[in-house]
C-alpha cells in the first residue's frame, strides 16, 4: 500500500464539520499524501461548526483536477455554501469525470448532486439529505460506507474510520 506523494484535495467552506475535515486531513498526511485545502477563495479562513479554523491553500481555480488523485468533501453545512461557487462544483465534476476518487461524508452529498454525478450511483449520507440525493438520481442505502466505483460516501462522523479506510485503499 503506497500512498506517498499522492495529491488529494479537501474542500472547505463556512460551517464545515470539524471532525469530518480534520480526521481525513491527518489520516491522509499520516499516509504520506500531499493534501491541498481548497476553499472558495485562496487564503481565506473558514470556521467549522465547533470553532476550529482552516485556511484555504488555494481557490478552485488554483488546482487542476488532472493533478489530483482525489477530492474529499466534508459535511456540516459547508457543502451548501460550496455549491454556491460554480468553480468548486466544477472541480468535483472534473475529478469524477477524470476517473479519480470523489469522497463525500454527511451533507457532502449535496455537492455530488450539484456536480451532476449521482445518476444510477449507490450512495449513503446523513439521512436528512436522502430525498435530495434520490432526486439527483442516486440509489440511497443506509450503510457506514458505500464504494461505488471511484465514488465513496459515508453518513456521519461515527463512520469516519470506515470512510477513511475505503479512501486510503482506493488511493493506493
Residue, then its C-alpha position, 0 to 999 in steps of 0.5 A: x500500500x503506497x500512498x506517498x506523494x499522492x495529491x488529494x484535495x479537501x474542500x472547505x467552506x463556512x460551517x464545515x464539520x470539524x471532525x469530518x475535515x480534520x480526521x481525513x486531513x491527518x489520516x491522509x498526511x499520516x499516509x504520506x499524501x500531499x493534501x491541498x485545502x481548497x476553499x472558495x477563495x485562496x487564503x481565506x479562513x473558514x470556521x467549522x461548526x465547533x470553532x476550529x479554523x482552516x485556511x484555504x491553500x488555494x481557490x478552485x481555480x488554483x488546482x487542476x483536477x488532472x493533478x489530483x488523485x482525489x477530492x474529499x468533501x466534508x459535511x456540516x453545512x459547508x457543502x451548501x455554501x460550496x455549491x454556491x461557487x460554480x468553480x468548486x462544483x466544477x472541480x468535483x465534476x472534473x475529478x469524477x469525470x477524470x476517473x479519480x476518487x470523489x469522497x463525500x461524508x454527511x451533507x457532502x452529498x449535496x455537492x455530488x448532486x450539484x456536480x451532476x454525478x449521482x445518476x444510477x450511483x449507490x450512495x449513503x449520507x446523513x439521512x436528512x439529505x436522502x430525498x435530495x440525493x434520490x432526486x439527483x438520481x442516486x440509489x440511497x442505502x443506509x450503510x457506514x460506507x458505500x464504494x461505488x466505483x471511484x465514488x465513496x460516501x459515508x453518513x456521519x462522523x461515527x463512520x469516519x474510520x470506515x470512510x477513511x479506510x475505503x479512501x486510503x485503499x482506493x488511493x493506493 
